Amino acid sequence: MDRSKKEIKILVDKYLEGSISKTEFDQFLVGLDHKAISQVYSEVLKSNFEKSIADAYPEPASIHNPKADKSFVANYPKIAATVILLICIAVVAFNFLQNSSQQEVISYATPQGEQLNLALPDGSEVSLNVASKLEQLPFEDQVKREVRLEGEAYFQVAKDKVHPFEIQTQGINILVVGTAFNVNSYPQDNTIAIAVTEGIVKVSFLQAGKAIEEKLTQGQLLTVDKTSQSYSIKDSEDPVFWREKILYFNHTDFSQVINSLERWYDTDLEVTDPSLYEIKITGQFKNKRLEEVIQSIGYLTNRESEISESIKIQQSQ
């Protein structure tokens, strides 16, 4: 999960000031069970606590200062909220560790070059693309049917209005009741994409310290750019090409194309010409050898000799 210290501080400040929204509070809670994230929360809260104490007692405690007493009274709610939140973080982390030790996490994973179709216990169907991982705790022990995704997957979610289905991936929450959609969320890629093929999908995430909530309907595509910290929504009726064994690129960054080829063909590629990373690729390939795809990319970009000479296929050891 990606969550910067600045974003956490903004959420903590809003919580202590009582101005936090429901969406922001949900984002605030996400990650408390992650050691690295909870540690940053603790650091921010400790800093706030020390500042509140310093504001309340600006002079040594050995000298009685009526102003300090009044300052402490004025700061008491914030101090108390900080202490309570620190305790809550500790309790949440403890309970999560206890529950995790008692409940077995169910994991599904695909290596590079392989895909997998699977059925979840609730009747939902999931197709995992290459080099992807899906994790879940037993659904019967959850209010929401929560899963975590790393990579790409197509979901056909079984309807259950009492227990909504939630996907967590790279700080993004995707909430549905029963619908079909594709999530492309590889950590090494610059973008995250969510495409809805049926029903309604609710997406929430933090971006530049701001809580974002969007509702996507059939035929809509949401793309999050992790580099520029921006996102866009557009209409797209494109099918989920990878499920048909088709490599599909649409004005795709060259770096992301290289990542896709490495995952798809289970190999490592070396790019010796850095200028290639400035181009974007559009095209689709089915049942092509890697060498043929690289050659076609050269044709598509009018840089045949550069592409063929600058993309080296690393031999397996």
Solvent accessible surface area in square Angstrom, and as a share of the most:
residue,aa,sasa,rsa
1,M,73,0.32
2,D,97,0.50
3,R,23,0.08
4,S,54,0.35
5,K,118,0.50
6,K,148,0.63
7,E,23,0.10
8,I,0,0.00
9,K,99,0.42
10,I,52,0.26
11,L,2,0.01
12,V,0,0.00
13,D,39,0.20
14,K,62,0.26
15,Y,61,0.23
16,L,22,0.11
17,E,122,0.54
18,G,66,0.63
19,S,70,0.45
20,I,37,0.19
21,S,53,0.34
22,K,160,0.68
23,T,23,0.13
24,E,17,0.08
25,F,74,0.31
26,D,58,0.30
27,Q,3,0.01
28,F,1,0.01
29,L,82,0.41
30,V,21,0.12
31,G,3,0.03
32,L,7,0.03
33,D,40,0.21
34,H,53,0.24
35,K,173,0.73
36,A,72,0.56
37,I,13,0.07
38,S,15,0.09
39,Q,101,0.45
40,V,34,0.20
41,Y,0,0.00
42,S,39,0.25
43,E,78,0.35
44,V,6,0.04
45,L,0,0.00
46,K,118,0.50
47,S,64,0.42
48,N,15,0.08
49,F,64,0.27
50,E,94,0.42
51,K,133,0.56
52,S,5,0.03
53,I,59,0.30
54,A,60,0.46
55,D,65,0.34
56,A,0,0.00
57,Y,91,0.35
58,P,93,0.59
59,E,81,0.36
60,P,88,0.56
61,A,95,0.74
62,S,108,0.70
63,I,105,0.53
64,H,142,0.63
65,N,23,0.12
66,P,82,0.52
67,K,157,0.66
68,A,6,0.05
69,D,62,0.32
70,K,150,0.63
71,S,26,0.17
72,F,62,0.26
73,V,105,0.61
74,A,80,0.62
75,N,33,0.17
76,Y,117,0.44
77,P,88,0.55
78,K,79,0.34
79,I,11,0.06
80,A,24,0.19
81,A,24,0.19
82,T,0,0.00
83,V,58,0.33
84,I,96,0.49
85,L,9,0.04
86,L,53,0.27
87,I,101,0.51
88,C,57,0.34
89,I,8,0.04
90,A,63,0.49
91,V,74,0.43
92,V,59,0.34
93,A,27,0.21
94,F,121,0.51
95,N,68,0.35
96,F,57,0.24
97,L,118,0.58
98,Q,80,0.36
99,N,77,0.39
100,S,34,0.22
101,S,90,0.58
102,Q,141,0.63
103,Q,44,0.19
104,E,141,0.63
105,V,70,0.40
106,I,59,0.30
107,S,61,0.39
108,Y,46,0.18
109,A,64,0.50
110,T,11,0.06
111,P,77,0.48
112,Q,66,0.29
113,G,38,0.37
114,E,101,0.45
115,Q,50,0.22
116,L,70,0.35
117,N,122,0.63
118,L,24,0.12
119,A,78,0.60
120,L,7,0.03
121,P,91,0.58
122,D,42,0.22
123,G,51,0.49
124,S,0,0.00
125,E,94,0.42
126,V,2,0.01
127,S,10,0.06
128,L,0,0.00
129,N,8,0.04
130,V,7,0.04
131,A,32,0.25
132,S,3,0.02
133,K,82,0.35
134,L,0,0.00
135,E,46,0.21
136,Q,4,0.02
137,L,42,0.21
138,P,27,0.17
139,F,17,0.07
140,E,141,0.63
141,D,83,0.43
142,Q,31,0.14
143,V,124,0.71
144,K,64,0.27
145,R,7,0.03
146,E,60,0.27
147,V,1,0.01
148,R,85,0.31
149,L,9,0.05
150,E,94,0.42
151,G,0,0.00
152,E,13,0.06
153,A,0,0.00
154,Y,17,0.06
155,F,1,0.00
156,Q,76,0.34
157,V,11,0.06
158,A,29,0.23
159,K,165,0.70
160,D,45,0.23
161,K,177,0.75
162,V,114,0.65
163,H,69,0.31
164,P,29,0.18
165,F,0,0.00
166,E,11,0.05
167,I,0,0.00
168,Q,29,0.13
169,T,4,0.02
170,Q,35,0.15
171,G,13,0.12
172,I,5,0.03
173,N,14,0.07
174,I,0,0.00
175,L,56,0.28
176,V,5,0.03
177,V,60,0.35
178,G,17,0.17
179,T,5,0.03
180,A,5,0.04
181,F,0,0.00
182,N,13,0.07
183,V,0,0.00
184,N,34,0.18
185,S,0,0.00
186,Y,6,0.02
187,P,66,0.41
188,Q,102,0.45
189,D,4,0.02
190,N,55,0.28
191,T,28,0.17
192,I,3,0.02
193,A,26,0.20
194,I,0,0.00
195,A,29,0.22
196,V,4,0.02
197,T,48,0.28
198,E,98,0.44
199,G,30,0.29
200,I,92,0.46
201,V,0,0.00
202,K,105,0.44
203,V,2,0.01
204,S,21,0.14
205,F,5,0.02
206,L,25,0.12
207,Q,15,0.07
208,A,81,0.63
209,G,11,0.11
210,K,133,0.56
211,A,24,0.19
212,I,18,0.09
213,E,113,0.50
214,E,47,0.21
215,K,121,0.51
216,L,0,0.00
217,T,60,0.35
218,Q,116,0.52
219,G,6,0.06
220,Q,46,0.20
221,L,33,0.16
222,L,0,0.00
223,T,39,0.22
224,V,8,0.05
225,D,45,0.23
226,K,52,0.22
227,T,109,0.63
228,S,69,0.45
229,Q,86,0.38
230,S,50,0.32
231,Y,69,0.26
232,S,65,0.42
233,I,59,0.30
234,K,107,0.45
235,D,116,0.60
236,S,27,0.17
237,E,145,0.65
238,D,69,0.36
239,P,83,0.52
240,V,22,0.13
241,F,30,0.13
242,W,20,0.07
243,R,95,0.35
244,E,104,0.47
245,K,107,0.45
246,I,29,0.14
247,L,11,0.06
248,Y,73,0.28
249,F,7,0.03
250,N,75,0.38
251,H,124,0.55
252,T,25,0.14
253,D,44,0.23
254,F,0,0.00
255,S,32,0.21
256,Q,26,0.11
257,V,0,0.00
258,I,10,0.05
259,N,31,0.16
260,S,20,0.13
261,L,0,0.00
262,E,36,0.16
263,R,10,0.04
264,W,48,0.17
265,Y,58,0.22
266,D,85,0.44
267,T,23,0.13
268,D,90,0.46
269,L,18,0.09
270,E,84,0.37
271,V,28,0.16
272,T,75,0.44
273,D,35,0.18
274,P,103,0.65
275,S,43,0.28
276,L,0,0.00
277,Y,101,0.38
278,E,146,0.65
279,I,28,0.14
280,K,91,0.39
281,I,1,0.00
282,T,76,0.44
283,G,16,0.15
284,Q,101,0.45
285,F,17,0.07
286,K,98,0.42
287,N,133,0.68
288,K,94,0.40
289,R,144,0.53
290,L,13,0.07
291,E,88,0.40
292,E,60,0.27
293,V,0,0.00
294,I,12,0.06
295,Q,98,0.44
296,S,30,0.19
297,I,0,0.00
298,G,1,0.01
299,Y,116,0.44
300,L,93,0.46
301,T,29,0.17
302,N,136,0.70
303,R,54,0.20
304,E,94,0.42
305,S,70,0.45
306,E,68,0.31
307,I,1,0.00
308,S,64,0.41
309,E,112,0.50
310,S,10,0.06
311,I,8,0.04
312,K,89,0.38
313,I,53,0.27
314,Q,74,0.33
315,Q,147,0.65
316,S,111,0.72
317,Q,219,0.97
